[in-house]
Amino acid sequence: MWNKAIELSSKAHPGPVVHISDNPMDEGKLIIGYEAGIVVLWDLKSKKADYRYTYDEAIHSVAWHHEGKQFICSHSDGTLTIWNIKGQGKPFQTITPHGKQPKDGKKPEPCKPILKVEYKTTRLGDPFMILSGGLSYDTVGRRPCLTVMHGKSTAVLEMDYPIVDFLTLCETPYSNDFQEPYAVVVLLEKDLVVIDLAQNGYPIFENPYPLTIHESPVTCCEYFADCPVDLIPALYSVGSRQKRQGYSKKEWPISGGNWGLGTQSYPEIIITGHADGTVKFWDASAIMLQVLYKLKTAKVFEKSRNNKEDKQNTEIVDEDPFAIQIMAWCPESRMLCVAGVSANLIIYRFSRQEITTEVVQLLEVRLQYEVNDMESPPEGGGGGDRDLPTPGTASPSPQTTGPPTHPSTSSNSSDGVRDNVPCLKVRSTPLKQSSGYQVELVVQLVWVSGEPPQQITSLALNSSYGLIVFGNSNGLAVVDYLQKTVLLNLGTVELYGSNDPYQRQARSPRKTRQPAGGNGLCDINEGSASEDRCKSPTSVLASNHQQFYNGGGGRGAKMSRKLSLPTELKPDLVLLSVCPPRGANPLDHRDNSFSRSRSSSVTSIDKEAREAITSFHFCETFARKGDSAITPCLYVGTSLGTVLAVALNLPPAGEQRLLQPVIVLPSGTLARLKGSILRMAFLDNTGTFLPPAFETWYEPNAAGADSEERDKARKRRPVSVSPSTSQELQESQYAVVCSEKQAKVIALPSQNCIFKHSITETSFVLRADVVQMNIGNCVACFCANGHIMTLSLPGLRPLLDVNYLPLTDMRIARTFCFTNLGQAMYLTSPTEIQRITYSQETCENLQEMLGELFTPVETPEAPNRGFFKGLFGGGATSLDREELFGETQAGKASRGLAQHIPGPQGLEGMKGAASGVVADLARARIALDERGQKLGELDERTAAMLASADSFGKHAHDMMLKCKDKKWYQF
């Protein structure tokens, strides 16, 4: 009890116990530190205090010298006190590491508390004193620091995050020997740092493990399995050049554990987009997660000067204007396209060579539409009807334009209405681009008549065609990134032509303002200011609307997605459904929390006039019903469940592709489903998955012979086999379409629905994908009620339906990804990636993939006591604490104390229960080896006994022969 530990004359409570440890040389002596400044040396055998040490300041930590004759305390005033255990009056030495020493001999000025101190000795040099905290109060705004004091030198090491704890790594595990420290492990709030104490300047070790996936909040992610084998080495090669210099030359010092022996050999890559505009590529093969490459997209734009004009430009997002919203990636060609929350697109091309771009290529697109919301206009005109902002008419003949050589020039009308202004300014100075991903083209949506551009909700890229397509709640635009032109700029209703099933009437276009500078872009009819088109990222919903905010990292909370609940459960809600965009296979381009969805509820299709673009898919298929030959096409999915086809007429590959225009022509409707279209894919007549055409990667900045190889690669384009006649193969392809409610398989070119399946009636699908397994293809779905389902192809028979995870957080819906070979992933928290599998093969190999955290090592020899220490008792003494605290000495424990009751099998039983097949086999193998060794030893002992018996018999026979003729009196 505390009153037995302190002085009898003291009546004040000493405060909480902040430290307790035993003397390194005598386990029977404990040192107990109380917060109030009292330290007690307690004898366990005599059960009384040998010495008491008192200081005026509160204690935070205590550390022993290895000889057990001194200890050091850290205090709340930033001081360190060193005490001799037999000198209890005053401290032997008082140190203020960061205090200013006054000249008149007074006490130094108090500093911040030293939260922890460690005292480590060396055999040949001065001891190390390592501490956290203790800075002077005049260092306002300084980052957290770790201080290393060695001899007369004091090094202050700044950390990026607050220090949680630190631990010194030493050459010996014995506390009663010279410690010989060689590194310090520092646990920070968001990182783990290991400092090398053996090198000058104390550099840090290069960390081989990812600890900063949440360095900036993750806003979207993509997951790719079975990637090209040369992709991870290429990304690692360019990523290794990004690493900062100044690391320790030694290897990472923490080397325990073993990797698992997994049979999974295909490469896997995870791409994460972040709120600060960075994109990270991770090697996720087997069970590892290693960062490969980091791309900063914000470098393309000028930094905001925080003036009033810039603030008005970025009104559609309150913060994080560079946040990544959607990503499209082609692993074969290594082309990358990212869409940001500020209605911008950046197209990147991979290169191993550094370049300097004098002018960043820029395209600006005006995408704003209006139509009437009436299904059939009443007679006598519709002057009394309320107009909703919906997709509408645009110029029927799309125009193309070359990129301007400078960023856009804003144009304001006389009444101050903002027009033709992008949300971000592209930098006008030369951009130095290191090896890796380099900017090819920037596309920006601009303000139209005071209306901010709607954020991009869907995106797709095709490297073989050289095209990207993006859409939002207004319409879509197709961009040729090779010729740097806009090919198509239409509202969704324009894709229907005269066959619009909802009979939406175009409003009379008002006179539009020409873009300043005459950039030649498609002149779009302006729309009036929308009631529901807010300038903040969060739409203000009517009463009884259910709104879910993004929970990723907290910073993205304002940029939200609306999630529709089951209509049968919530009949009083006006719902907005999630519309995850999809793109060219094998990519799955998904929406995330930064989108302001304008898609309709599936319960009010007939009343909704605004139709958003929710998914894209590039393919080589039949553009129209009854076609006899396949052509390059773009299939478009909308929020009203319609699948529309767009025919692409491409020039020949090579030089002609850069000179002749690409012709884009809408060609009709393929199918209609319930709910928003999530995913589209194509199969051949045998059910084999048909991936989109792609271009193999080449070095874009090559010269000489390499440039010739590049030109040859650019002239090659994958050729799809088409039937010679329509009679020879009547149905040569199957289109697979999945929406929030349904899945359909449609035969082409007849466009007949041959299979149909209702996925859910009470909920809706959040993510869907057509995935390739080892034995075939299937449709994988993740529903809002937590069910993961798979359907066979092409028959759409249910294969799996598991109630895995009810949707409790929008982060899950925003980041859930399916990929090939039965893998999926999502962010289960702002800092953790959860990978799951629905593949039986992977489940069977899971135990083999798991590694071992601990590996047995030989215990090093204990320090030699020496002759004189053993003679005079100067060495370490051990204590049998079981005997000391057992019932025979200490009596029976009270009922209030916890008691350890070992299990039936103890740790071995836990190991046996938790082990897998590989561990069982390993233990069986070890047991067999041990049994064989024991049998071998038994054989040896048996042979030795036999030899001994033979020898004994021989000696006995000799003795018998020697003594057989002697009489009894002769012995």
N, C-alpha and C positions, 0 to 999 in steps of 0.2 A: 504494500500500500504506500501511497505517496508520502504519508506522514512519517513513515519509517525511513524514507530515503533522505529527507532533508534534515537540517539542523533542528534540534529540539527547541531552540530559542525562536525559530521562525514559525510563524503561524499562518503565513500567506500560502495559498495554493500555488505550486510551481508551474501550473499550466499543463498543456498536453505533452505527452512524450513524443519528441520529434526524431529521436534516434536511439537505437539500441544495437550493440554489437559486442563481441567478446574480444579480449586481448589476444593478438596474434600469437603470443608466446605462452599464454595461459588461458585455457578454455574455461577455467573456473572463475575468471574475473570478467564481469560485464561492465560496460560503460553505458550509462543511461543519461540522455540529454533531455532536459525539460525546456519548454519554450521560453520560460521566464528568465533564463540565463543560468540555470543551475545544472551542473554535470556531476554525476555520482558514479564512483567506482565501487561496484557491488561484488562482494565475495559470495559465490554460490554455496560454498561449503559451510562457512560460518553464518551465512544468512544475515549479514550486516554490511553497512557501508564502510569501506576502508578509507576513502578520501572523498571530499566534496570540493567542487570548484565553482566559484560564483563570479559572474560578470554582469555589468550593468545593462547590457543590451540583449535583446532576444536572440535565441539560437535558432538557426535554420538547418544546419547539418554538422556532422562530426566525422572525422577520418583519422585512422591510426597510422603511426609510423610502423614500418614492418618489424622493428625490434621490440615494440610494445612498451617503450619507455616514454613516448611522447604521443600526443594527439593534437589535432588542429580543429578549431571551431570556426564556422562562418556566422556572421551576425547581421542584424537588421540595419546597422548603420554603415555597412560596407566595409567592415574590418574583419581581419583574420587574427585569431589568437592561438598561439602555440603554447601548450602546457606540458610540463614534466609531471609524470604521475605521482611523484613524491614531493612535489613542490606546489602545494595547494593554495598558497596565499595569493600570489599574483601570477599572471601569465608570463611565461618565459620570454615571449616576443609578441608584439602587436604590430600588424601590418595593415595598411590601407592601400590596396593596390592602385586605386584610381583617385585617391584623395590628394589634394594639393597640400604639400608640407609647408606650413607657415615658418617664417624665419625666426620668430621669437620663441620657438619651442612649444607653442600651444598645440592642442589637439587638432588634427586635420579636420576640415569641414566634412560633415557626414555625407555619405553617398547612398545610393540605392542599395537595397538588401542583396547580399550574396546568398543566392538560393541553394547552391550546392558547391562543395569543394571536395576534391580528391587529392591525396598526398601520396605520390609514387616515387620510390627511390631507385637509383641506378648504382651499379657496382663500381663504375669508374668515374662518374660525374656527379653533378649537382642533382638534387631531387626535382621532380616536377610537381608544381601546384597548379591544378586546373580547376577553374571556377566559372560559374555562370552568374551574371548580374554584377552588381557592385559599381556600376558607372556613376559618375558624378551627376548631380541634378541639373547642371547647366548644359548637359548634352541632350537638349530637347529634340525630339524627332529622330534620334539616332536609332538605327536598327538593333535588334537583339544581338548580343555579343557573347562569345566564349573567350575567356582569358587564359593564356598559357604562360606561367611564370617558370623560367628555368634559369637558375643562377641569377645573374644580374639583368637578364633580358626579360621583357614583358611584351607578349604579342597579344593583340586584341583582334579577334577574328569575327567579322560581322556575318550574321546569318540572314537569310531571306525571310524567315518566319520565326515566330516566338519559339523559344527552346522549351521543350517539355521535360526532357531528361537527357543525361549523357552518361557514358560508361567508358572507362579506360581499358583498352586491351593490353595485356601484359604477357611476357614470355612464360611466366610460371603461374600455375593455379594456386600455389601456396602463399598465403598471406604473411607468413613469417620468414620469407626470403626476399632478397632484392627483387623488386618488381620488374624492372627493365621494360617500361611502357614503350609501345611502338605505334599506337594509334588510339584515336578517340572516336567513339561512335556517338553521334549527336542526333537525337530524335527531335525533329521539329514538328510543328503542327501539320505541315503538308509535305514533309520530305524527310529523308534519312541521309545524313552526311557522315562520312568517315574521313577523319583528318590524319595525315601522315605526320607523326612526331619525329621521324628519323631524318627528314629532309629539311633543309633550310627554307624558311618561309612558311612551313607547315601547309603544303598543298593538300587538296582533297583527293581522294581516290575517285576514279571514274566509276559511277554507279552502273552496274550492268542490269539493274532492274527498274521497271517503270514505276515511278512514284508520283508522277505529276500529270496523270491523265485528267485530273480536275484542276490543273493549273489555271485554266480559264474554263468556265462552265461548258459542258458538252451540249451542243444544241441539235446535232443530228449525227447519225452514224450509218455506215454501210459495212456489210460483211460479205466477203468473197472467199469461197472454198474452191479448191482444185484450180488454182491460178497457174499461169505459165511458169515453168520451173526457173527461168532466168529473171523473173521479176523481183523476187526478194533480194538476190545479190545485187541487182542494179540499184534498187532503192537504198540498200545498205551502203553501197559504194558512195553514192552522192551524199547520203546522210552523215557518213563518217567525216566528211569534210566540213560539216557544219559545227562539229563539236569544238567547244572553246579550248584554248590552250591553257597550260598551267596545271594540268593534272599530275598527280604523283606517277612516277615511272614504275611503281610496283603494281602487282596485281591486287585485285580486290581481296582483302585479308580474311573475309568470312567465308569459309570453304566447306562448311558442314553440309550433310545431306547428299542424296543421290537422285539423279533423274530417273523417271520411270522408263520401262522398256516397252513403250507403246508401238504397235504395228502400224499406226496411222502415219502415212508418209506424204500425203499430198499437201501442198502449200496452202496456207490460209492467211488472209490479210483483212484487217479491220481498219477502216478509215473513220476518223472522228472529226467533225467540224465544231468549232468553238465560238464563244461569244465575242472574242477579241479578233475574229477573222482568221485565225490559224487553222490549218488542216494538218492532221497528223496521220501517218501511216504506221501501222503496228503489225509485226509478225506474230500471228496468233496460231501458228502451226502446233498441233498436238496440244500440250497444256501450257505452253509458254506465252508470254506477252512481252514483246521487246519492241521499243520504238525504233523505227527505221529511218524516218525522214519527216521533217517539219517544214511546212510551207506557210509563209505569212502573206495573205492576200491583201492586207491593208497597205502594203508598200505601193500598190498601184495608185492609190488615191492620195490627194493632198491632205495634210493634217488640218483639222478645223481650227480656225483662229478664234472661235467662240464669240464672233461678233454677231450682230443681229441678223445680217443677211444670211450667213451660214446656218444659223439656227432655224430660219424659216425654210431653208432648203431641206433640212432633215427632220421636218416635223412629223413624218410618218413613223419615226421611232424616237422614243425619248432618250434611250441610251443604247450603247453597243450598236452603232450604225453599221459596223463591219461584220456583224454576226452572220455565220453561215447558216443558210436555210435548207438548201437541197444540194446534193452532189450527184453528178453523173460521171462514171468512169468506165473506160474501155481497157481492160487489162491487156489485151493483145496489142493494141496500138499505143497504149499508155497515155491516151488523150484524157484530159480531165476538164470538167466544166463545173463551176460552183456558182450557186445563186445566193445572193445576200438579201438581208431584210430590207435594204434600201432600194429594192427593185433593180438590181444590177446583176449582170452575168460576167464571169471572167473565164475565158477559154485558155487552157494551158497545154503546152506541148513539152514532152520530156526530151532533154538533151544532156549529154555528158560534158559539154563544153560551155565555158562562160562566154557571155555576150553582153554588149551594152546596147540597149534600145534607145535610140535618139527620141523617137516619138511613139508613144503607146497608141496603137490602132484603136479607134473608137467608133461605135455605131450608136445612134440615138433613135429610139422608136417611140412614136406616139400611138398609144394603145388605149383608146377610150371610146365607148359605144353607148348608145341608148336605143331602146325600142319601147313600144307600148306594151303594157302588161295584159291587154285584152286578148282573150282567145278568139272572139269574133266581134268586130267593131259594131256598135249599134247604129241603126239607121240615123241619118241626120248628123253624123259626125260624132266625135268623142270628146268634145270640148270640156265636158264636165267630169271626165274620168281622171283619176289620179295616176300620174306616170311614175313608174318605178325605174331605177337605173338598172338596165339589163343590157346584154349584148345586142348589138344592132348592126347597122349597115356601115360599110366602109367602102372605100374606093374599089370598084369591082376589078380593076386591073392593077395588080400589085406592081410596085416600082422597086427597082434596086438602086443602090447608091454606094459609092465608094466611101471609105471611112474619111471623116474630116481629119485634117492634119493637126487640129488643135481641139481642146475641149470645147464643149458647147458654149454658146453665148446666150445668156438669159435674155428673155424679152418680156417686158412688162407693158401692159396696156396703160393707157392714160389714167384709168381708174385704179391702177395698182394691182391688177389681177396677174398672178404669176403664170407664165406660159413658156413651154419649151425649155424648162430648166430641170436638170437631173438632180437627184437627191445628194449625190456626192460628186466632187470635182476630181477628175483624173489628172494626175500630175503632168505638168508640162515640161519638166526638166528631164534630162536623160536618166534612164533607169538601168543600173548595173544589175544583171541577173546572173547569179552563180549557177553552177551545174545542178541539174534537177529539173523542176518544173518552171517553165518560162512563159511569160504572157504572150499569147498569140493575138487575142482580140478581147476588147471590153465592149459589152452591150449594156446600154442603160435605157430604162423607161423614163420618160420625162413628164413633167406636169402639163396638163392641158386645161387651159382656161380656169386657172385657180384650183383645179382638182389634182390632188397628188396621185401618182401612179399606184395601182393596186399591186400588192406583193405577189411574186411569182409562186404559183402553187404546184406546177408540174414541169418536168424537164426531161429531155432525152437527147442523146448524142449518138451519131453513127459515123465512125471514122472512115468507112469505105465510101460513103456518099459525101463526106465532108460537110455534113449538116448538123445543126442543133435546132431544136424546137422547144419553145417554152410557152406556157399558158398561165392565165390567171382567171379571175372572175369576169373579165371583159371579153377575152378571146385568146387567140394564139398568134405567134409569129414564128416563121421559119427563116433561119439565117444560114447563109453559105459562108462558113468561116475561112474557106480557101480564097474566095473572091471578095470577101469582106462586104457582102451585100445582104439586104433584106429581100427575101424571095416572096414571102406571103405575110400579110398583116391583116387579119380578119377577125370579126366577131364570131362567136360560136354559131349564131343563127345563119350567118353567111354560108356555113358549110352545108346547111340543108338545101340551100337554093330555094326553089319553089315548093319543095316537099316538106316544109316545116310542119310537124304534127301538131304543134301548139298554136299555129296561126298567129304568131307574133308579128305585129305590123310595125314597120319602121316609121319613126317619126320624121317629120320634115327636117332635113338638115339645115342647121343655121350656117351662116357664113363663117368659115373657119379662117383663123389667122395663119398666114404663111410662116413657117419657121424662120427665125432670124438667121440671116446668112445664106438662106436657100440651100440647105443640105440635101435637098432632093428626095427626102424620105416620103413614104406614102402619106398623103394628106387625108387625115381621118376626120370624119364629122365629130364635132365636139359634143359632149354631153353636159347637161345641166348639173349643178351641184347636187350630189346625192344626199338624201336624208340619212342613210345608214353608212355612208362612206366617211368614217371618222378620220381625223388627222392623227389621233393617237393609235397605237397598235391594238388597243382593246376596243372592240365594238361595244357600245352601250345597248344592252338588250332590254326588251320590254319586261314588264313584271312577270314573275313566275318562270323566267328563263333560267336554265341551269348552266352555270359557267364553271369551267375547270381551268385552273392556271397551271402554267408550266412550273414544275418544282425543281428544275435542274439548276442547282447552285444558287438559287435565290435571285440572281440578277436578271433572269429572263422572265420574271413573273408578270411583267406588264404585257409581254407579247404572247398572247394566249390563243389556244384553239378551242372551239366550242365542240362539245362531245354530245351526240344525241344518245339518250337513254332509250330503252325499249318502250315503244308507244303504249303497249298494253299495260306496263307498270306505271307509267307517268302520263296519263291522258291529258293532264292539264298543262303540259309543257309545250311551248313552241320550240321545235328542235332544229338544231343545225348539225348536220352530220359531218364526220371527219372524212376528208377526201384525200387519202394518201396518193400522191402522184406516182405513176409507174412509167418506166421508159424502156429503152432498147435492152433486150436480153443480152448477156446474163445480168444486167444491172437492174436493180430495183430502186427507183427513185422515189423517195418517200417524203411526205410532207412532215412538218414538225410544228412546234408550238409557236413559232414566230409568224405563221401564216394567219391572215385574217380571212377565214373561209367565208365564201358567199354561196356555198352549195346549199341545196334545198334539203328539207326533210323528205324521207321516202313517203311520209304520210300526206304530203301536200304537193305532189308533183303537178297535179292539174292546176294548182293555184300559183305555182312558181313560174315566173318568166325569166328570171336571171339564171343562166346556165353556165356553170364554171367548167373549165377544162381540168380533169382530174388525172388523166394518164395518157401516155403515148407509147407507141411501139413501132419501130422501124422493122421492115421485113421485105422479103421478095415473095410476093403472092399474087393472087388474082385481084385486080383493082375493082372489077365490076362483075356482076352476075353473068355467068355464061362465058367469061373470057376463056380463051384456049391457051394462053401463054402467061407466064408469071412475069411481073415487072416490079421494080422497086416501088414500095408503098410506105405510107405513114398512116397508121391507124390511131384514131383519136377517141378517147373515152371521156364522157361528160358526167356531170353530177346528176343529170336526169336519167342516167342509165342507157344512153345511146352510144353506139360504136359507129364512127364515121370513117370513111376511107378517103385518103388523099393520094393521088397518083403522082409519082416523081419521074420525070423524064430527064435522065442524066446524060451529059456529053460523054464521049469516049474518054477512057482513062489516059493519063499522061498530060501532054501540053494542051490538048484540046479542052481538058477539064477546067483549065485556068482561064480559057478565052471565051468559050461558048457559055451561054446562060443555062441555068437549070430551070426547067418548066415544072411548076407545081400546079395541080388542078384537082379540086375536090370532086369526088366521083360517087357520092351517095352514101346511104346508110346500110350497115351490115346487120345490126341486131339491136334490140332493146331489151333491157333487163330491169329488175327492180333495184333501186338504190344506185349509188354512185359506182362507176366503173373503177375497179382497183387494179386489175391486172389483165394483160392480154399476151397470148403466146400462140405458136403455130407448131403443128405436127405434120409429118408426111403421112402417106397412106398406110404405112406400117405402124404408126404410132410413135415414131422416133422424133425426138425434139429437134426443131429447126432453129438453130441460132441465127441471129442477124449477120449479114455480111460484115466483115471487119477488115481493116488494113493492118498488116504486120508493122511492127515498129521499125523505124529507120532513124538514123542520126540526121536531124534537120539542118545542123550547122556543119555538115561534112564538106570536105574539099578534096579535089583530085579524084583518085580512084574510088574513094568513099562516096563521093557525090554521084558517080555513075551507078553504084549499087543502090543509092537512094532513088535515083530516077527509075531504075528497073523495078524496085519495090513499089513505087507509086503507080507504075503502069499496070501492076497486077491487081486484079480484083477477083474475089471468089465468085465462081460461076455456079449458079443454081441450075439443077437439072429440071427441065420442063418437059411435059409430055408432048409427043409429036403431034397428036391430034386429040381433040376433046373426046372422041369415041374410044380411044385406046385406053385412057384412064379417066373414067367419068368423074370420080372424086379423088383428086390427087393430094389434097391437103385438108387439114382440120384446124379451125381456129378455136382456141380455148379462151373464154371470156369469163371473168369472175367479178362480181359486184358485191355490194354490202349484204345482199340477201341471197343471191343466186349464183349458179355456175352453169354455163352452157358450152356444148361442143357443137360447132357449126361446120358442115361439110362445104368445101369449096371446090369448084366455082359455083355450085348450084345454090349456095347460101341457105341450105335446109338445116334446121336444128335437129340433130340426131340424138343428142343426149341432153338432159336437163335435170338439175338437182337443186332443191331448195335447201340452202345451207342452214339458215336459222329463221325462225318466225318471231321469237320473243326478244332477240338481240340483233346485233349487226356485226359484220366483219370489219375489223380494224386493219389487218394486214393480210394479204394473200399473195401467193407466188406459185409459179410452176417450177418445181425443183426436180433435179435429176438425181436419182438414186442408183445404186449399183445394179439393181435388177429392173429398172424402168423409170418412168416419170410419174409424178403425182401432183395434185394441187394441195398446198398446205395453207391453212387458214388459222388466224388467231382472232377470236371473237371478243367483244366487249364484256361478255359474261365470264371470261376466263378460259373458255374451252379452246383447245388446240385440236384441229381436225385435219385429216388428210383424205383425199378422194383419188380414186384410181383414174388413169387416163388410157383410152378416151371414154371409158364407160361411166365415169363419175360415181363409182360405187364407194360407199364409206369404208375406209380402212382403219381409221383411228379416230376416237373421240374421247379426249381426256380433259377433265375439269382441272386445269393446271393452276391458273392464277387469276382470281377475279381482279378486274381493273380497278385499282384503288388510287392510282397515281397517273396523271397524264404523261409523266416521264416514260412510263412503260409503253404506252401507245405511241409516243413520239419516236422511240428509239428501237422498237421491236423490228427485227430483221430475220427473214428466212434466207437460207442459202442452200447450195447443193449438198448432197450426201448426208442429209438428215440433220443438219446443224441449224441452230438459231441462236440469237443473242438479244439482250436488251440491257439498259441501265437500270439496275435494281435500286440504286441510290445515286446521289450526285458524284460519288467517288468509286463506285463498283460496277464492273461489267459482269453480267451473269450469262454464261453460255449454257445452253441446253441442247439435248439431242433427242430425236424421235426415231433414231436408227437402232435396230436391234444389234447390229454388228458392233457399233460403237459402245453400246451398253455392255456387251460381253467383254470388250477390251478395256473397260474403264479402269478396273483395278490395276491392270498392267501399266496404264498410262500414269497412274499416280506415283509420285516419287516418295522417297523416305526423308523425313525431316532430320532425323538424328542418325548418325553412324557411330558405331563403337570405335573408340581409340584406346591405345594403351596409356595408362596413367603414368606420367613422368615420375622419375625418382624424387623422393622427398629430399629437401636440403640436408646436407651432412652437418650433424651437430658439432663435430670436432671433439678432440680429446678433452680440452680444458672445459668446454661448455658442458660436456657430459659429466666431467668430474665434479665441477662446482655447481651444477644445476642451472646453467645459463640457457639451456635449450628450451624448446617448446614442450609444454606438458599437456597431455590429453586428459580428458575427464569423461568418465562413464556417466552420462546424464541419465541413462535408463536406471542405473543404480541409485543416482542421487534423487531423481524425481519419482522413483517407483513407490509402490504402496508400502514396502518394508521400511523405507526411510521417511518419506513424506506423508504417509498415511493415505487413507482412502480419499479419493477426490470427491468434492461436493457435487450434488446433482446439477448445479448451475454451470458446471464446466463441460465443454464438449468432449466427447470420447471417440477415439478412432476405432471403428469396428471393421476389420478387414473382410473383404468378400471371400467367397468360397475358393476362388482361384487367384485372387489378387491381380496383379498387373499381367501375369501370363494369360489369365482368363480373358482380360480385356483385349490383349493382343490377338488371341485366338479368335475372339468374336469379331474383331474388326478387320481381320486379314482377308485377303482374296485368294484366288486360286494360285497365283504366282507365289505369294508368301507361304501358303501351305506346302506347295511343292518345294520351295526353298528350305523350309524347316524339315520336311521329310528327307530331303537330300542330305541336309546337315546331320539329321538323326542317323541316317544310313551310314554316313561317313564315320560318325562317332561309334556306331555299332561295329562297323568294320575295323576301326582302330582298336576297339576293346577286344574284339575277337582275335585280332592279330597279336595284341599283348597277351591274351590268354594262351594262344599257341606258343608264344615265346616262353611264357612262364612254365607251360607244360613241358616244353622241350628242355628247359633248364632243370626242372624237377627230374625228368627222365635221365638226363646226364648225371645229375647228382646221385640219383639212385644207382646208376651203373658204377659210378666211382665208389660209392659206399660199398656196393657188393664186391667190387674188386679188392678194396682194402680189407674187407671182412674175410674174403677168401685167402688173401696173403697172410693175414693174422692167423687164420685157422691152420694153414700149412706150416707156419713158423712154430706154432705151439702144440701141434697134435702129438709129437713124440715126447714132450716134457711131462714129467710127473707133477703131482700136485704140490709137492714140497719144493719144486724148482721155481715156482712162480714168485 
